[in-house]
């Protein structure tokens, strides 16, 4: 598939996306930008969350890492599902009770303004880096197969993608993103189904033949029962649940959409139904990965780039035929825009509400705030661009592994703060709050690096997130004072 044809497909996809954004962004208000006027249908949000949570990482990295980690990632996904039910039953009711726009207002209500600002700061850093890693992975594929052959530098490619995202998020905010995320989720799911069909066509395999190929794959192994391994099943289930809670329940990027539902029961239905769909979709991506490696084996193909993240792009664009290449381009386009569009809106929301004290109610909003919001939105777009350029010089590690490892360190302090807010009546203040929240991830990383030597061969994996959160909560509790909480 020629670079110009791929570029044409991307352009058509974006025209369709921009049309959806223009239709949904009509008569957008401040409340529509921040909370979607709290009129969003729960099923639309649930469907849109598929693409928002999967993004380019799942589309490229999950199928690729099947070659090294088999189906063990499904352990984390099953843990994620447990975490979503915990969010729906326990966390969402408390956020709805306070009628929050930024969920870090819950920390301010319970622990004090220093805790609110520290929690928001860790969200800003964590989400910015995580989204940059996701977007970098997708843009890198386009760069190698499209922009480099056309002589376009990487920095220009990144700048162009972020400009496109700004074009449809700057005005409508969450109100627009609920619809564009659903639009992109549809194309993302269609892409994986059609990619599996393309492999079946190339190998002359029907549905049962494809299932047999997956089940007979040497990678078809889910549960690791070695308690010392980082991917031990109980550790992965527990870590997956914790990751879901902190990366979704304690993360403004995902909760802002849930808070835009018409009611708490709608928001709970959204998350519970999404948890089931998420397991099914990730299983499909792992199956796709097994089929990709089966295709490599049957056709005796050796890839030029040994990175697991290169397996799907290389086969789709150069070996599976024009139809598979077209499907891949459309799916990756959906993943590319979905992985970063909402983050600009939610970073802007958190910064405006938690640090600048902006009101989100139309009668209280000032002219100065109306003028500042798009400037802040563009400012975060510039930071996202710089972060992606930083990842350009980073490791060859699987991108999804990298994002999850970063999350265990950067989201740990958020977990600790929310643990105190949920289960104590303590108040926090002074510079000790940001100091402890910065020290805890460093200590956790050091303990993780030494775990095999200290604990008889036991190697800490993603469960270091729990250690990180508990250490943060315990240290902060030592410096806190007891006080009556506001209601």
Number of C-alpha atoms within 10 A of each C-alpha: 16 13 17 13 12 20 16 12 17 18 13 12 18 18 12 13 20 18 14 17 23 16 12 19 23 12 9 17 19 19 21 22 23 27 25 25 18 17 14 23 16 25 18 16 24 26 23 24 25 24 29 26 18 21 29 30 27 20 30 29 26 31 29 28 25 26 17 11 15 22 23 22 23 23 23 25 24 20 23 27 25 21 28 27 21 19 23 21 15 14 17 22 16 15 20 16 10 13 13 16 25 26 28 29 24 22 26 21 17 27 28 19 21 19 28 25 22 25 29 26 20 20 27 22 13 21 25 22 22 26 23 24 27 26 28 27 26 24 21 17 18 23 23 13 19 21 21 14 12 11 9 12 11 18 14 11 18 20 15 12 17 20 14 14 21 18 14 23 26 19 24 25 30 30 28 25 27 25 22 28 28 22 20 29 25 17 20 26 19 15 22 21 15 16 25 20 18 21 24 17 12 12 16 10 16 13 11 9 13 22 14 12 18 21 15 12 16 14 22 18 14 14 17 18 11 12 14 17 16 16 25 19 22 18 23 27 25 20 26 25 24 29 30 23 23 24 26 20 26 24 25 26 26 18 21 25 26 29 28 27 24 16 16 20 14 18 26 22 16 23 26 20 17 22 21 14 16 22 18 13 16 21 18 17 23 27 25 26 28 28 24 24 23 21 20 16 11 10 11 9 12 10 13 9 10 10 14 21 24 19 24 21 22 17 21 23 21 13 17 18 15 15 14 24 23 20 23 26 22 22 26 27 25 31 29 26 25 32 26 25 27 26 26 27 30 27 23 24 27 27 22 20 20 23 15 10 11 19 16 23 12 11 7 10 14 13 8 9 16 12 10 12 20 17 13 18 24 18 14 20 25 14 15 27 20 15 18 25 17 14 15 14 8 10 9 11 11 20 24 21 16 15 18 17 16 18 20 27 25 26 28 30 32 30 26 27 29 24 17 22 22 15 9 15 16 19 25 25 16 12 10 15 22 19 12 18 28 18 15 24 25 14 15 22 18 11 17 20 14 15 16 15 11 12 11 9 13 17 22 23 20 26 22 22 30 22 22 28 28 20 22 27 24 15 17 24 18 8 15 16 13 12 13 9 14 9 7
